Amino acid sequence: MATASTFREHTYTGEADLDAIARLINACREADDLDSRTSVRDLREAFASPGFDPDHDLRLWKDVQGNVVAMATLWHDSQPNETEFLGSVYFNVHPHLRGDGLEDAAMIWAEQRLREVSPEGLPLVFHTGCRDKLSDRKKLLRQFGFTPIRYFYELKRSLEGDIAVPSLPNGWKIRPVDANSDATAWVAMFNQSFVDHWNHTPMTLEEFHHYTQSADYNPALDLVIETDEGTLVTFCYSAIDPDYNQRLGRKEGYVCLLGTRRGYRRRGLARTLLMAGLQRLQARGMDTATIGVDAENPSGAFALYKSVGFSEDFRSTVYRKVLSP
């Protein structure tokens, strides 16, 4: 029987590892009956995210033949708050090797890495997520000392039929984002919109430019509402993943971001822009749309999505663990 000592821990060596990492993640998702997949392109973009250092925040485990059989990533605060230092840990172990100690090795590495990058004097906290149907994964997280703290829904809606967009006040308009001229105003709007949401970390200009340069980014699906005075008040960004749709035989888009800055809420602006975003997905031939939502969202997003025809597809849970000093 294989044990963790059978395998060797490796640092990331760049492009040469990407295909093997993608194959490992996809083997895990297939075994877990998850419909999502990744690719070399997706991983390349993710590992280039601002604040993520793949040379140090990514670890691989390989067998004697050099095959990648496990991997772990640690995403940590670039702007830590005054009460705790948070790291998000994700790990994948090949389905044929689960339970042989690689999960323990991944968690030990992640804890060591979090301690390396954390400022002195702050409690260290891990977060990780899990689909609710993955009972073995949930059991493992509990064994590692994680407890559930937050619940999320993935919702889905048909795009058949007419999609009506409510009107705006005179002089206000819906328009696409200009990633260059709008960058500073958009980031300020985003941060003011989510500052009172759970686990919010302020977005930076660097992070904004990173997501607007991704391969699947379509500026025609990145919408804002602008007032007659030129203030950006609501945003809705949707996306289409052609590889996902081709593999599953679907025509599905997803709403990635939706929000309204404080001071402009309760006016129906998010509903208006959401419907405009759904119209654009429909115009591009999509049959369905998905959106994720925090079950305890303070702005009433869950009720909004249900009122415009979204219904539950699946649930996920975020788990938390406080490390000992």
TAKA-V884319 format. One record per helix or strand. SS is the DSSP state (a for helix, b for strand). FROM is the first residue (numbers start at 1). LEN is the number of residues. If there is no record, write none. Layout:
BEGIN
SS FROM LEN
SS FROM LEN
END
This chain:
BEGIN
a 4 3
b 8 4
a 15 17
a 40 8
a 54 4
b 58 5
b 68 9
b 84 10
a 95 3
a 102 16
b 123 9
a 135 9
b 147 12
b 173 4
a 183 12
a 205 8
a 219 3
b 222 5
b 232 9
a 242 7
b 252 9
a 269 15
b 288 7
a 301 7
b 311 12
END
